[in-house]
Amino acid sequence: MKHYRKLFLKTGDLVVHIHYPQWGIGEVVESTESVLAGGGCYVKVIFEDGDLRIFNNDLESEWCCYYFGIRRCDENGKIYR
């Protein structure tokens, strides 16, 4: 039986972190999803500060990056509502 997840981000999305504006705008450069039930799904985001950060991408998980402050935005950093 396949486990379906609600994914928050996809490759190419632009994001900001509401608690760390100094990171700048980030772009999702990779998205991975485990095929095993209970496995994780993650995104890799490279931010303007040059750092690559990895976040949980499952909206059904309490560890999802959305709940920790990641928001989708436009190229100017304006958060989508």
C-alpha positions in Angstrom: 0.0 0.0 0.0 1.4 3.4 -1.0 1.7 6.1 1.7 0.5 9.4 0.3 1.9 12.6 1.7 0.8 16.2 1.4 3.9 17.9 -0.1 4.4 21.6 0.7 7.2 22.5 -1.8 8.4 21.4 -5.2 11.7 21.9 -7.1 12.0 25.4 -8.3 9.9 27.0 -5.6 11.2 30.2 -4.0 11.0 30.5 -0.3 12.0 32.6 2.7 12.3 31.8 6.4 10.2 34.1 8.5 12.5 33.7 11.5 15.8 34.1 9.6 15.3 36.9 7.1 19.1 37.3 6.9 19.2 34.0 4.9 17.6 35.8 2.0 15.5 34.1 -0.6 16.0 30.4 -1.2 15.3 28.1 -4.1 14.3 24.5 -3.8 16.9 22.6 -5.7 16.0 19.0 -4.9 13.0 17.1 -3.5 13.2 13.5 -2.3 10.5 11.2 -1.1 10.9 7.8 0.4 8.9 4.9 -1.1 8.7 3.2 2.2 5.7 3.7 4.5 6.7 6.0 7.3 9.8 7.2 5.4 10.7 10.8 5.1 10.4 13.4 2.4 12.8 16.3 2.2 13.7 19.3 0.2 17.1 20.9 -0.2 17.0 24.7 -0.4 20.0 27.0 -1.3 19.6 30.5 0.2 21.2 33.8 -0.9 23.6 33.5 2.0 25.2 30.6 0.1 24.1 27.8 2.6 22.3 24.7 1.5 19.7 23.6 4.1 17.5 20.5 4.2 13.9 20.5 5.5 11.1 18.1 6.0 8.5 18.6 3.3 5.5 16.5 4.6 2.6 18.8 5.6 1.1 16.0 7.6 4.3 15.8 9.8 4.7 18.1 12.8 8.3 18.6 11.6 7.3 20.0 8.2 9.3 23.1 7.3 6.1 25.2 7.0 5.5 24.9 10.8 9.1 26.0 11.4 8.8 29.2 9.3 9.4 28.4 5.7 7.0 30.2 3.3 6.7 30.3 -0.5 7.4 33.7 -2.0 7.9 35.6 -5.2 11.3 36.7 -6.6 11.1 39.9 -4.5 10.6 37.9 -1.2 6.9 38.7 -0.9 5.2 35.9 0.9 2.2 34.2 -0.9 -0.9 34.3 1.2 
